Amino acid sequence: MKAVTEHGSFIDMTDEGWNEIFEKAKQHAEYDNVHPHNIESGQTYSNGKIGKEWEIREVLTISNKKTVKYFVLAGENINLLESCSVKEFIAWSKFKVNKNNIGIWERLT
């Protein structure tokens, strides 16, 4: 609700109406929950979240097709070097990303 207030426009809607819209948006986001089939070394991935949960990770290595070593490039855990299973990484990731020439992360198709 605060975001709408900060927008500076007036929209005549009840709190229940807003809650319904946000719940539907959440359901659509979950429905569109597609994960990459394969993870590749040297590629960057996003979890597709918003706000503090958003993160970009670069895959450094994949050992024996079981363990992913990655570096967090953006988000709350920036500069964290970590590892997890390939299965966990695929479950975390939503899509590949790349930083464009003006420094903005963009989704790759």
N, C-alpha and C positions, 0 to 999 in steps of 0.2 A: 504494500500500500504506500509506503514511503516513496518508492520510485515514481509512482503516479503523481503524488503530491509535488515532488521535486520537478516533474515535467512542466508544471506551470499551466496546464490546461484543466478544464473542468469536464469531468465525465460523470453523469448521473447514473450511479449504479450502487446497489447495496453491497455490503461486505460479503454476503452470501454469494452474490453474483460473481464478485472477484474471485472468491475461493473456488467456485465452480470452474471458472476459466483457467485458473492456475492448475487445478487438479486435472483438467482435460489436457492442458499443455504437458504436464508431467506424464500422463498416460501415453500421449503421442510420442514423447521423447523415449519412453521405455519401449514402445512398439517398434520404433526405428532403431533399436539397439543391434546394430550390425558390427561384428568384430572382424578384423583381418583374418584370413585363413592361414597365412604364413607371416612370420616375423623375419625380417632381414637385418643382418649386421650393417651398421652404417646409416640406417634409416631412422627417422624421427617419427614418434607417434604421440597422439593426444588421447586423453580419456574422454574428451568431449564434454566435460563438466563445466559448470559456470561458477565463478567466484573463487572462494578459497580452495575448493576441491579440484579446480582445473590444474592440469599438469602436462608438461611436454617432456618426453624421455627420448634419449638417443640410445639405440642398441649398440653396445660396444662389441660384444662377442656373444656367440651362442655355442656352448660347450656340449658336445655329444648329443645335440638336438634335444637337450633336456633342461639346461640352465642358461638363462639370459642374464648377462651383466650389462647394466645400463647406467647412464648418467642423467640426472634431472637437469634440464636446460631452463625450465620456467615453471613457476608455481611456488607454493609454500615451501617445498623441500629443495629449492634450487641448490645446485652444486653437490647434491647427495649422490654418492656412488653406491650402488646397491645391486643385488641379484635376486632372482626368483625363478621359478620354473617357467618353461615356455607356456604351459597351460595357464598359469596365473597371469603372465604378461598378456596373453591373448584375451583373457577375460577382462583385464584392466583396460586395454586399448580399444578405441572406437574406430580410428582411422589414421592413416599416414598424414603427416604435415610437413611443410617446408616453409622456411622464412623467406618472404619475398624481398625485393631489392630496397624496400623502405623499412624493413625490419618487422613486418607483421606476419604472424604465423597464419598460413593458409592451408586448408584441407586439400589433399590430393585425391584425385578420383582414381 
